[in-house]
Amino acid sequence: MTSAAEPPQPRPAATVPTSSYRLQLQPGFTLHDATAAVPYLAALGVSHLHLSPLLEATPGSTHGYDTVDHTRISEQLGGEAALRALAAEAHRHGLGLIADVVPNHMAVPVPERLNEPLWQVLRDGPDSPYARWFDIDWTAQPGPVDAPERGRVLLPLLGDRLGAVLDQLTVDGEVLRYHTHELPLRAGTATLPLPELLARQWYRLAWWQLARTELNYRRFFTVNDLIAVRVEEPEVFAATHAVLLRLYADGVLDGFRIDHPDGLADPRGYLRRLAAATGGATAGTGGATGTTSGVTGGTGDATGTTGGAYTVVEKILTGEERLPEDWPVAGTTGYDALRRIDGVLIDHAGACRLAGAYESFLHGGPVRDLCQDPHPAIAAAHRGRAEMTGPGGELAAEVERLVRIAVRIGTAEAAHADHAPWQLRAAVQRLLTDYPAYRPYPVPGEPVFDDPLQSAGADDPTERLVAALALGELGRSPDKDEFCARFAQTAAAVAAKGVEDTAFYRWNALPGLNEVGGEPARPGVSPAEFHDWCRYLERSWPHSMTVLSTHDTKRSADARARLAVLAERPEAWAAEAAAWSTAAGPGFDRDADWLLWHTLLAAWPIDPDRLVAALLKAAREAKLHTSWTAPDQRYERALEERARAVHTNPVLLPRIEGLVHALAPYARANTLAAALLHLTVPGVPDLYQGSEEPLYTLVDPDNRGVVDLGALAVRLTDSAAARPGDLAREKLHLTTTALHLRRTRPLGAHRPLSAVGPAGDHLLAFARGEDVVTAVTRLPYGLERAGGWRDTVLELPAGGPWTDELTLRDHPAGPVPVAELFATQPVALLTRRG
């Protein structure tokens, strides 16, 4: 057995996936179920299975990101024996396994004893050998009465203030119980009177409401029951990765998907350590001929030449932000691809008019153009960020930690003294609110180039000091290095919670734009921009993952494909939404109505329970009328009643079903176009479970249910047979055709192709090398209104003939009428014979 601390044993060079298929493992779909699905997934055409987290999680976890034990594969999922059986079956069918890795945090489970390292820290305090595992600021809370200078951990798990629940606390041997919570007692304290017993522990039991301002351990975003792990410590890395690295060395696992690297103190350092532990090079170049986590080679190269695991990171790229070139990885998990593929299929001008119609729907007044700054979506994002870090904000405790560190620096060094805590707090809040990307990536001791923080504080000495500390520009010390790391980690949490989990639930003009990494203020991507991005990805990160649907998308790709049609008919949709609100009767929240109508369209047919769950989550995340921490039962009851009433409204139901039917031809074109682009652009397409057929799911947990892969296997056997109007069969056939194409031939260089004629802007086409061409319809509603394809032609490259793999129809090289090319389907996947 190989431990993480030993040199990795040699193993064959990693194979770069041609595609992967994400499986959400959970008690209802275990490793045994995944093994049974292998023949189907191999027949579908993927090269790798992409597994959600494998290590032991809290009982009943449906996602696996709440790890409690790094020493074993989850027994709930079948254990290591089941994983090895899955790997053997996968390898027998020529498939590999990619595992989701959670380096940033562990669960604070109930009962707490399930997390043994945390249990020992709670029992033994800073003297525990596990104290360095967790990102705890011991200075923030006074310690036990006999060691006040040593600190303790705040545990905000009480349903009320301590004094109100004392009678609910009981001692059972060496354990303190509070309902289902079990907490260890410090040695020698079990027989003390309860007040004295509590005062002697290494933890402070507190009302859950105190977490916002007083919590002294870093969390995953704002989730109190996910405590951050200090994986930057070599011994912590070794202990938390030993099982996964052993399984990689044994050939069971072939690659890794790294969850939330922006939460780490040193993402690059972590990734370099992981690359070294899997036998790969540790200096990423970001180039097609450079080493990316040991995977080397230009476009189409199927194997790595320097060993190492295929590794991708869940890095969210904002705007034109690029993945750091010195990270030794194959690329991202693909949200940057989602934005470009969705974007090129969105009508930019129509989306701008729809945004104006949305504002008019909410507030009245004329419809105005909303594609110019200042944009309401940008303002909403700024407000969301500011609320996270302000007084009483959800990340106020993280801000206070930065202030404490800065005060210590000022106390120790006269050059940085005399900045009052309130000044430091205000400066930290401003810089976190205004930072334009997810986070900076300074490394103490290394120079920083072109970071927005370098221009901060021109007129404010305190802000200038904070910015310099955040970038590590004022030299090295333990406190300075800690401030640098903590600021970056907090910036990531502010971006995620303030924008994606607040603003993106508040500004709902076209909800399909509000995905992770999205830019609702700048809807749409031009074909030229799309091709530029494809060439960049091919040149810099040719093996990066690409996605359309994930376990975290707020709406699945096909739900967004439906909503995209609305941007082509903004005035008609705004009028229809207003009519639906009238038909529903007097409302209480115009924005809730707008989101309700979009949600119905996106997921129709949808039962009332699914609808209500999605709307309640959206309202709580928006935090305008209700929230997770301060639910307004009256508002939520009214929202639920309005949503449920839709299904019994004799006027509304026919209108909803009628509009879904009317949009269907255009949504079909968007669905098939997005699917084919996803499967043929540069990168490695990662399919989400069930998305090989139309999938109309909403935000989690709606999108994390068990998928009947057995039924899909049956339908795959006849998916190639023509059946007009069967979008499920069309999408399944398209998916398996493109996947098998990728497995049987490398896709060459991306080269844009242009159509000539009156409807040329409605065709998006490109070649992959000399023998593959992708062509899809974009903006299908506008195409029909303009009279269809008419005389538009696509020049197929010389050397044909060409065969459309989806219809098996042949086309000669040279100019081909697009109306003929798309005679039966709005997309084509062409290969050259001979």
N, C-alpha and C positions, 0 to 999 in steps of 0.2 A: 504494500500500500504506500502511495506517495503522498506526503504531506505538503502543504503549500509552502513550507519553509525550505523544502529540499529542491534541488534543481529538477525541472520538469524532465520526464523521460521522453526520448525522441518518439515522434509518431508521424505518420505520413502528413504531407503538406495539406493544409485545409482546402476543402473544395468550396469555391464560391457558389452559392445557390444560384440556380436559374430562376427560381421563384420559391416562395414559402407560403405556408398555410397556418394561420393563427388558430390555435385551439385553446378555449377557456376551460382549463381543468377545474373541477369542483366536485363536491360529493355526488352530484347528479351526473357527472361525466368524468370518470376517473381515468387513470393510465390504462386500465384494462379496456375501457371503452375506446380509448384512442388506439390501442393495438388492434381492436376489431375493425377500426375505420381505415387502417393502413391500405388494404387493397383498393378501396375506393379512392383514397387520396392519390395513390400511385396512378390509378387509371385516369384521374382528373388531369394529372400532368405536372404536379408540383415536384420540386426536388428535395424540399426540406419541410419538416413539421416545426412550427414555431410554437413552443409550449409556454403557457403562463407560468408564474413562479412555482418552483418544485419543492422548496424546502418547507418544513412543517410550519403551518400557519394556525391561526386561532381556529378552534373547532367550528365547523360549518362554513368557513370562509368560501365565498364564491369567486374570489379573485386571486387570493394568495399573496397579496402585497403586505399582509400583516404577519410577517415571520415571527415565530416564537422560538425556533430551534434550528440553528445552522448545522447541526451535527447529523441530520438525517433527512432523507427524502420523505415527504409527507405521507404518513400512514393513512390519512384520510383518502389520499389519492391512490394508494396501493403499495407505497413504499419502494425501496430501491429495487427489490426483485421485479416489481411490475415495470419500473422504468427500464431495467435491463431487458426485460422481455419485449417492451415496446421498441427499444433500439434494435434488438435482433430482428424483429419483424420488419421494421423500417429498412434496415440494411438489406434484408433479403429481397426487398422490392426496390432497392437502389435509392432509398431516401435517407437523409440525414436529420439530425435533431438540433434545433436552436433553442436555448433555454433563456427565459427572462430572469435577469439577476436584479436583486433589490439591495444595493449597497448602502443606501442612505438611511434606512430606519428599520426598527423592529416594532412589534406591537407592545403596547401596555395592556395585556389581556385581562380578562376576567374569567376565572380567578388569576391573580397576578403570578402565582407560582408556576404557571405554564411557561413563563419566560425566566429560566433559571439564572442567567447572568444578571438580569434586572432584580430578581428576588434577592440575590446575594448583595447587590449594591444597596437595596433598601434595608437590608438587615445589618450590614457592616459599614455602610457609609463610605467615605473617601479611603478607608483602609482596605476595602475590598479589592482583590486583584482584578475585578471587572469594572472598577470605577473609571478607568481610562476608556472603556468601551463607549460610554455614553457622553453626549455633548451636554454636560451639566455645568452651570455656572454656580459653583458652591459658595461664591462670595455674595450671592444675591439674597440668600435667606439666612437669618441667624441659625446657628446650629443648636443641638440639644442643650439643655440648661447646664450640663456639665462640660460642654465644649462649644460655647457659642461662636467662637472664632472660626470653627471648621465648616460651618454651613450645613444645609440639608436640602432635600429635594421637595419641592412643592408638588403635592398630588391633589389636583383639583377635581375630586370625584364625588364629593358630597352633594346631596340634593338640596341642601340648605346650609346656612351658616352652622359652624361646628356646634355652637351652644344649643341649637335647635334639634340636633340629631344625636347628642351624646348617648341618649338612652337606646339608640339603635346600634351602638358599638358594643361588641362582646369579645371577651378573651377566651380562646379555646386552646389550652396548652401554650405553645409558642407562636400562636397565630392570632392576629387581630381581625375580626370579621365585621364587615359592614354590608348587609344584604348578601349579594353573591361575591363581593370582593373579599379576598384573603390577602393579608399583609403580614410579612414576617416581623417578629419582635426582636429587638436588640437583646443580646445575651444579658441575662440577669434582670430583666425588666418585667417579666410576665406577671409577677406577683404584686406589683406596685398598684396603688389606687389609680383609676383610669386617668384623671387629669395629669398626675405625675408621669404615668406610663407614656402618655402622648407627648409630653414635654421632653422625654428622654430618647425619642426615636430619631433616626437619621432622615426621616421624612416628616413633612407637615401636612396632615390632612386638612383640606380646605374646600370651601364651597366652589362648585364648578365655575361660577361666574368670575372668580378671581384669575382665571387662566389668562385672560387678555392682557392684564397689566402686571401680573406678578409671577407668571410661570418662569422657571429658571432652567428648563431644559429645552433644547431646540427640538422642534417638531417637524413633521412633514407638513409644510404649509401651515395650516391652522388646526390640524387634527391632533387633539390632545392625546389620543390613545395610540399615536405612532411617534415613538421617541427616536431621535436621531442617533445614529451610530458613527463613531469617529474612525471611519475606515481608512483615514489618512495615517493612522498608527499602524506600523508594519505588523505587530502582533495581532491587531484586530482584523486587518485584512486577511492574514493567514488563517485565523480561526473561523472567520465568517465565509471564506471561500474554499476551505479545504475540501469539502465534499464535492462541490461542483468541479474543482480543478482535478480532483482524482478521477471523476467520471469523464472529464475531457481526456486526461492522460490514458484512460482505459479504452478510449474510442467510443464511449457511450454517447457523449455530447460532441457536437461539431462546431458550435458557435454560440455566441451570447448576444442577447439584447439587453443593454444596460438601462435600467429605469432611472430617470430623473438625475442625470449627472450634474445638473446645475445646483443640486442641493449639497454637493460635496465641497469640502474645503479646498481641494486641489484636484479638479477633474483630470487635468493632464497627467498629474503624478499618479493618480489612481489607474488611469488607462495604460500608462507605461508599465506600471507594476503588473497589471493583468496581462499585457502583451508578453512581458518577460516570463511570467508564470506559465504561459502556454507555448513558450518556445519561439515567440515572434520577435521581430524588431520593435524597438520602442520609440523610434522617431518617425512619426507620420509626416508625410510631405503634402498630402492632399492632391498629389498628381497622379495621373493615370499610369505613369511608369514608376511611381514611388511606392514605398512600402506602406500599406494601410493595415495595421494589425497583423502583419505577416502575410497579407494577401497582396501579391504583386502582379503586375501585368497590365497591358492595355485593354482596350475594349474587346470583349468577347473572350478573354482569357479565363478559362474555367478553373484553374488551379492556382493555389499560392505556391511560391517558389522558395519561401524562407520559413515555412512552418507558421505556427500560431493559429489561433482560433479566428474564424470570421466573427467580427464584432461590430455592432452598430449601437448608436447611442440615441436615447430619446431627448435629443437636443432640439428645442423649439427656436427656430430662426425668425426673427422679427424683421419685416420689410426686406431690405436687401442684405441683411446680415448674413455673413458666411460662416460656415463651420471652421473653427480654428485649424489651420493647416498643420500644426505641430501635434495634433492628437493622433495617436496610432490606431485608427479605426478605419473601417470600410466606408463609413458615412453615418447618416442619421436614420431614424426609423420612418421618415418619409412624410412628415406633415408639410414640408416645403413642396413636395410633389403634389399633395392634395390641393394646396392653394393654387398652383399653376394649372393643374388639369381642370379643376372647377372653374378657375378664372377665365380660361380661354373659351369656355362654353357659356359664359355669362354675357349678356348684352350690357355693356358699360353704360351707354347713354340711357337705356331703359332703367337700369338699376338706380341711376341718379334721379330720374323722374319718380321712380317708386319711393325712394327715400323722401323726396319732397311730398309725395302723396301721403306717406306715413305721418310726417309732421303735421300736415293739414288734417288728417284723420284724428290726430290726438288733440290738436289745439285750435283747429279751424283756420280760416284765412286762406289766401291763395296758395297754390302749389308753386314752390320755387325750386330752382336747380340746386341740388345739394352735392355737387361734385367739386365744389370750391371751398377752400378754407375760409374762415374757421368752420370745421365740420362738427356736427353734434356728436358723432361717434368718437372723435378725438377728445372732445371735452368730457364725454362720459368716461373714457379711459383714464383721463387725468384725475377726475373726481374719484373714481374707484381706487386708484393708487393712493391718493391723498387720505381717503377714509381709512385705509388699512393701517397707516402709520400715525394718524392723529391721536389726540387724547381719547382713550377708551377704544381705539381701533383694534381690530383683530390681531394686528401684529405690533401693538404697542409694547408688549414685553420684549420683543426682539429689538425694538428701537432703544428701549431702556438699557438693554445689555450693551449696545454700542456706546451709549452715553457713559455708562460706568467705565468702560475700557478707556474712552477718550479722557475722562477725568483722571484716571490713574496715570495716563501718559503725561498729562499736564502737571500733575503733582510731582512726577519723577524728573521732568525736564523743564527748566525755566523757559526755554525757548518756546514752549508750547503751553505755557501757563496762562491763567487769567481769562480763560474762556468759560463763562458760567454754564452750568448744566442746561439752563433753559436755552441759551444760545446754541449749544452743541445739539440739543434735541431738535431745535428748529432747523438747523443746517442739515442734520441727518434726514429729517422728514422731507425737506425740499429736494435734496439730491436723489433720494429714493423715488420721490414722486415724479421727477422730471427725467429720470434716466430713460433713454429711448429704446433700449434693448432689454433682454432678460437680465443680464448681469455682466459686470466686467470680469476679466480673467487675469488679474495681476498675479505674479508669483514673487513673493518677497525676495529681494536681491537681484531681480531681473528688470531691465528697463521696460517701460510701457510706451507703446506708440499709438497715437491716433485714438485715444479713448475720450469720449465726450466729457468725462470728469476733469480732463486736463484744462479745459477752458472755464471751469466753474469757479465761482467766488471772486470774480474780478472786483466787485465792490463790497465784498463781505469777508473779512479776515477769518472769521470762524468757519464759514463755508469753504474757504480756500484750504484751511487746515484739514477739515474733514475729508475733502476730496483728495488731498495729498496723502492722508493716512489710508484712505480706501485704495489708493493705487500703490501703496508701499514705497512712496517717494521720499520718506523722511528717515531712512535708515532702518536698522533691524533691532528688535528687542522682542521678548515674548508677547508683550502687550501690543506692540505695533503689528507683529505678524498676525496676532489674533484678530485685531480690528480689520485688517485687510481681508482675511478670510470670511469673517462674520458679515462684513458689509456686503460682500459678493453673494453670500448665501441668502441674506435677507432681501437683496435686490431681486433675486429669482422668485422668492415667495411673494413679494409685492407685485411683481409682474403677473404671476399666475393667478393670485387671488384677486388683485385689483382690477385686472383686465378680463381674463378668461372667465373667472368665476364671479364677477360682479358686473362690469360694464357690458360684457357680451350677453348678459341676461336683462339688461336695461334698455339697450338701444336695438330695437327689433325690426328695423325697416325691412330687411330681407334676412330672416334668421339663418338661412343656409350659409351665409357668409361668416357666421360667428363661431367658427371652429378654431381649435388651437392653432396659433400662428397666423390666423386670419387678419385681414385688414378691411373691415366693413366700410371704412371711410374712403377706400380706393377700390371700388368693385371692378372686377374684370381684369383680364390680362390679354393684351393684343396678341395675334398670331406671331408677330415679330418678336415680342418679349418672350413668348412661350418657347420659340425655337432657340433664342439666345440662352434661356435657362437650360434647355436640353443639352446644348453644346457645352455649357459650363459644367453640368453634372457629368457628362461623358468625359470631359477633359480632366476634371479635378476629383470626382468621386464616382467612378464608373460602377462601383459595386454597392452604392448606397441603396438602402431600402426605399421603396415607394409605396404609398398606401392611399386608399380612398375611404375605407371604413376601418375603425379600430374599436377596442373596448372602451375608449374614451371619447369618441366622437359624439357630439350632441345629437346629430342626425346622421343616419347612414347615407351612403353615396346615392342610393336610388331615391331616398326621401329628398335629398338636396337636388337631385335631377328634376324632380317634379317642381320644386319651388323655383328653380332657375327659369322655368317657362314664364313665371309671373313677371320677371324683369323685362320680358318682351311685350307684355301687355299691361303696363303699369296702371294706366287710367281705368281700363276695364276691371282690373282686379281691385283697385281702390273703391270703385263704385260697388262692386260685388260685396266686398268686405263691409261697406257701410250698410248695404241692404241686409246682410246677414245679421248685423247688430240690431237693426230695426226689427227683423223677424224674431230675434231672440227676446225682445222686450227691453224695457229700460235697464241699462247697465250701470255698473258702479266704477268701472275702470276701463277706459278706452284702450290703453296699452294691453291689458289682459285680454280684451276682445281680439285685438289684432293678432296676438300670439296664439290665442285659441284657434282662430280660423286658419292660421298657417299650420298649426300642429295637426289639425284635422286633415288638411290637404296632404301634408307630408306623409302621414302614416295611415291614411284611409285604406281599408276599413280598420278601425281601431275601436276596441271596447272601452266602456266608460272608465274602468279601473286604470287601464294603461294611460288614458288621456289625463285623468285627474292626477295621477302620480307625477307625470311629466310637468304639468302646469304648476303643481305645488312646489316641486323642486325648483323650477325656474323662478317662482315668486320668492322663495326663501333665499336663493342665491343672489337675487337682485337686491334684497335687503332694503327695499323702499317702503313696503307696507307690512311685511312680515319677515321673519328670518329664522334660521335654525336655533339661534340662541334666545330669541324673543318672539316666539310665534304669536301672531294675532289671530286668535281662533275665529273671531267674527269675520275678518277678511277672508280667511282660508275657507270657512264654511260657505260664504257667498261665492267664492271662486269655484268651489266644488259643485255647488248647486247649479251654477250657470253652465258648467261643462257637462254635467250629467243630463241637463234638460235638453241638450242638443238631440240626444238619441230618441227623445219622445216628441220632438217638435215636428208636426206634419208638414210645415212649410219649409223648414231648414233642410231636413234630410234629403228630399229630392233635389234641392239646389246643390248641396254638397256632392252628392253622387253624380249629378249631372255635370258639374264642373270637373270632377276627377275624370270622368269619361271624356269630356271635351279636351282636357289637357293630355290625355293618354298618348296620342300619336307623337306629340312633341317631347313628352317625358321619355317615351321609348327611345327616341333618337338621342336624347341626352344620356340616358342610361347606357346604351350600347356604345356611344362615342366615348364616354368616360372610361368604360371598362376596357375598350380596345386601346385607348391611349395609355392607360395604366399598365397594360400588359406588353406594350411595345416601345415605350420611351426608354431612354437610358436608365440604368439602375436595375434593382432586383425587386420585382413586384411581390408584395406581401398581401395575401388575400385574407380577409377576416372570415371566420367561420360562417358558412351559409350565404356568403355574398356572391357565390357563383350563380345564384338565382336572384331575382329581385328581392331586396331586403329593405323593409320600411320600418326600421327601429329608431327609437329615440334615446335620450341620454340614459346612462346607467342608473339603475340596474336593468332597464328595459333591453339594452343591447347585449347583456351578458347571460342570457338564458341558454339553456341546452338546445342544441341544434340536432335534428334527426338526420344524421349522416347516412343511416341505412336507407331512408326514403330517397335521399339524394342519389345514392348509389343505384337504386332501381331506375330513377329517371335518367341517369346518365346513359344507361344502355340504349335508350332510343332518342337521345337528344338531337342526333343528327338528322332525324327525319323531319321533313318540312311540316309545319302546322301553323297556318296563317293566324296571326293574332295571339300566339302563345309566346309572350315575352319571356317567360321563365325558360322555355325550351331554347329560345334564341340566345339568351344570355349564357345559359349553361353550355351550349354548343360553341359559342364564341370563346368562352373562357377556356374550355378544354382544348380547342383548336390552337389558340395562341400559346397556351402553356406547353403543349407538345411541340409546337414549332420552336419555342425557346430551348427545349431540351434536346432537340435534334440538330439544331444548327445555331452557331453563334450569330448574334445580331450585330451587323457592322456599324459603321459610322453613321451618325444622324445627319441627314441632308434634307433641308426643306424643299418641298415641291409646291409649285403655285398653279392654281387653276386660272384659266383665261376665259373671260366672258362676264355677262351681267351679274351672275351670282357667285363670282369667284371668292368673295369675302366669306361665303357660307361654307367653304370647303377648307378643311385643315388636313394637309397631307405631308408626309415625309417618307424618305427612303431610309432603310437601315442597311447600309452596305450596298451591294450591287444586286441583291436578289430578294429583298423584302420591301414592300411598300404598304404603309398604313394610310387610309383615307377615311375621314369621318365628316359627318354633317355637323355644323355649328349654327346656332340660332335658327332652329327649324321653323318656328312660328313666323318669324320675319321672312324667311325664305318662301314660305307658302304665300304670304300676303303679297310678296313682290312678284309672284307669278311662277315660282319654281325655278328649276335649273336652266330652263330654256336652252340657249346655245353654249352654255358653259362647258369647257372641256378640260380634262387633266392630261398632261403629257406624261405618259408612262415611259420610263427610261428605255433606251434602246436595248436590243438583245433579247426581246421576248420570244415567244408569247408569255403572257402573265395569266396565272390562275388565281381566282378569288377562292381562298381556302374555306370561306364560309358558305359559299354557294356552289363551288366547283365549276363556275362559269369561266370560260377563257376569254381573254382580251388581248388584242395585238399590241405591240409596242407602238409608241407614238400617241397622237391625240385621241382620247376616248371620251365620248360624251358622258358627262357625269350622270345625267338622267339614266343612261344605260348602265353605268357602273353600279348605281344605286337603285336598280329596277325593283329589287325585292327587299333590300335592307338599306338602312341609312348609313352603313359603314362597309368597308371592304378591307380585307387583309390579303394582299397579293404576293405571290411568290413567282419567281421566274423559273421555268423549266429549262433543263439542258445547260 
